[in-house]
């Protein structure tokens, strides 16, 4: 069993370091991303040369690490994310997982290619509440083809508990 306090402290430090490098949220101008591979795109985001994802501000999550075929996002469950039953809405969890699995696929794409989610399946293993200070979603590519790619993701707490897991199929197409 991991030392929950130590993991939480490390995750919080990672978040502070990433936030310090990110530019304001927004949408990248097409002329700034044309010709970039998936990894070059994410390197530009982490270097603050491209805007960070605007949805991250809305739902309080951000990318923590991205390498070819792997993406890690971190989110902070808040009362604003609750459903009427007193737990974090499944849509927040699904969005966090969709981000990590989709970006895992995107990170492996060459320049001139783009993707969109064709299918997302989420399995909710346990409820999420604000008692969990931070959650991490890690996505990994399983198959990267020329037209379709698949990836899996896991949402865990600092105590190592699994809260949800997902799989995606992404449609790969020529960027225009």
C-alpha positions as CSV (number, residue, x, y, z in Angstrom):
1,X,0.0,0.0,0.0
2,X,1.4,3.4,-1.0
3,X,2.1,6.1,1.6
4,X,-1.0,8.2,0.7
5,X,0.3,11.4,2.2
6,X,3.6,11.2,0.4
7,X,1.9,10.4,-3.0
8,X,-0.6,13.3,-2.4
9,X,2.3,15.7,-1.7
10,X,4.1,14.6,-4.8
11,X,1.0,14.9,-6.9
12,X,0.4,18.4,-5.5
13,X,4.0,19.4,-6.3
14,X,3.6,18.1,-9.8
15,X,0.5,20.2,-10.3
16,X,2.2,23.4,-9.1
17,X,5.2,22.7,-11.4
18,X,2.9,22.1,-14.4
19,X,0.6,25.1,-13.8
20,X,3.7,27.4,-13.6
21,X,4.6,26.4,-17.2
22,X,1.2,26.4,-18.8
23,X,-0.1,29.4,-20.8
24,X,-3.6,30.7,-20.3
25,X,-6.4,28.4,-21.4
26,X,-7.7,28.8,-25.0
27,X,-7.6,27.2,-28.4
28,X,-4.5,27.1,-30.6
29,X,-4.7,28.9,-33.9
30,X,-4.5,26.4,-36.8
31,X,-1.4,28.0,-38.2
32,X,0.4,27.3,-34.9
33,X,-0.3,23.6,-35.0
34,X,-0.1,22.8,-38.7
35,X,2.9,20.5,-39.2
36,X,3.3,19.5,-35.6
37,X,3.3,15.8,-34.5
38,X,1.2,14.9,-31.5
39,X,4.3,15.0,-29.2
40,X,5.4,18.4,-30.6
41,X,1.9,19.7,-29.9
42,X,2.0,18.6,-26.3
43,X,5.6,19.8,-25.9
44,X,4.4,23.3,-27.0
45,X,1.6,23.2,-24.5
46,X,3.9,22.2,-21.6
47,X,6.4,24.9,-22.7
48,X,3.6,27.6,-22.6
49,X,3.9,28.3,-26.4
50,X,0.3,27.0,-27.0
51,X,-2.7,27.6,-24.8
52,X,-3.6,25.0,-22.2
53,X,-6.9,23.2,-22.6
54,X,-9.8,25.5,-21.6
55,X,-11.9,22.6,-20.3
56,X,-9.2,22.1,-17.6
57,X,-10.1,25.4,-16.0
58,X,-13.9,24.6,-16.1
59,X,-13.5,21.1,-14.6
60,X,-10.3,21.7,-12.5
61,X,-8.0,19.2,-14.2
62,X,-4.8,19.4,-16.2
63,X,-2.3,17.3,-18.1
64,X,0.6,16.3,-15.8
65,X,2.8,14.2,-18.2
66,X,2.6,13.2,-21.8
67,X,4.9,10.9,-23.7
68,X,4.4,9.0,-26.9
69,X,1.5,6.6,-26.3
70,X,0.9,7.7,-22.7
71,X,-0.9,10.6,-21.1
72,X,-1.5,11.4,-17.4
73,X,-4.1,13.9,-16.3
74,X,-4.9,15.0,-12.7
75,X,-8.2,16.4,-11.4
76,X,-9.5,17.8,-8.2
77,X,-13.1,16.7,-7.4
78,X,-15.2,19.6,-6.1
79,X,-18.7,20.1,-4.8
80,X,-19.4,21.8,-8.2
81,X,-18.9,18.4,-9.8
82,X,-21.5,16.7,-7.6
83,X,-24.7,15.1,-8.8
84,X,-27.9,15.3,-6.7
85,X,-27.0,12.0,-5.0
86,X,-23.9,13.5,-3.3
87,X,-21.1,12.1,-5.4
88,X,-19.0,13.4,-8.3
89,X,-21.0,13.2,-11.5
90,X,-20.0,10.4,-13.9
91,X,-19.5,13.0,-16.6
92,X,-16.6,14.6,-14.8
93,X,-15.0,11.2,-14.4
94,X,-15.6,10.3,-18.0
95,X,-14.2,13.6,-19.2
96,X,-11.0,13.1,-17.2
97,X,-10.6,9.5,-18.6
98,X,-11.6,10.6,-22.2
99,X,-8.8,13.3,-21.9
100,X,-6.1,10.8,-20.9
101,X,-6.9,8.1,-23.4
102,X,-7.5,10.5,-26.2
103,X,-4.3,12.4,-25.6
104,X,-2.4,9.1,-25.3
105,X,-3.6,8.4,-28.9
106,X,-2.9,12.0,-30.0
107,X,0.7,11.9,-28.6
108,X,1.5,9.0,-30.9
109,X,0.3,10.7,-34.1
110,X,2.6,12.0,-36.8
111,X,2.3,15.5,-38.2
112,X,-0.6,15.9,-40.5
113,X,-2.9,13.5,-38.6
114,X,-5.7,14.2,-36.2
115,X,-8.2,12.1,-34.2
116,X,-11.6,12.1,-32.7
117,X,-13.2,9.8,-30.1
118,X,-15.4,7.2,-31.9
119,X,-16.2,5.3,-28.7
120,X,-15.6,5.7,-25.0
121,X,-16.5,3.0,-22.4
122,X,-16.2,3.8,-18.8
123,X,-16.6,1.4,-15.8
124,X,-17.2,3.1,-12.5
125,X,-15.7,1.0,-9.7
126,X,-16.4,3.2,-6.6
127,X,-17.9,6.6,-5.9
128,X,-15.8,9.7,-6.0
129,X,-16.3,12.5,-3.5
130,X,-14.4,15.5,-2.3
131,X,-12.8,13.2,0.4
132,X,-10.4,12.2,-2.4
133,X,-8.2,15.3,-2.7
134,X,-6.8,14.5,-6.2
135,X,-7.3,11.8,-8.8
136,X,-5.0,10.7,-11.6
137,X,-6.1,9.3,-14.9
138,X,-3.4,7.5,-16.9
139,X,-4.1,6.5,-20.5
140,X,-2.0,4.1,-22.7
141,X,-2.3,3.3,-26.3
142,X,-3.0,-0.4,-27.0
143,X,-3.1,-0.2,-30.8
144,X,-2.2,2.6,-33.1
145,X,-3.2,2.0,-36.7
146,X,-3.5,4.3,-39.7
147,X,-7.3,4.7,-39.4
148,X,-8.2,3.6,-35.9
149,X,-6.4,3.5,-32.5
150,X,-7.4,2.1,-29.1
151,X,-6.3,3.0,-25.6
152,X,-7.1,2.1,-22.0
153,X,-7.2,4.4,-19.0
154,X,-7.3,4.1,-15.2
155,X,-8.5,6.6,-12.6
156,X,-6.7,6.2,-9.3
157,X,-6.5,8.0,-6.0
158,X,-3.3,8.8,-4.1
159,X,-4.0,5.7,-1.9
160,X,-3.7,3.5,-5.1
161,X,-7.4,2.7,-5.2
162,X,-9.0,2.3,-8.6
163,X,-12.1,4.6,-9.0
164,X,-12.9,4.0,-12.7
165,X,-11.4,2.6,-15.9
166,X,-12.1,3.3,-19.5
167,X,-11.3,2.1,-23.0
168,X,-11.6,4.2,-26.2
169,X,-11.5,3.7,-30.0
170,X,-10.4,6.8,-31.9
171,X,-10.8,7.5,-35.5
172,X,-7.6,8.8,-37.2
173,X,-7.9,11.2,-40.1
174,X,-5.9,13.7,-42.1
175,X,-5.7,17.1,-40.5
176,X,-6.8,19.9,-42.8
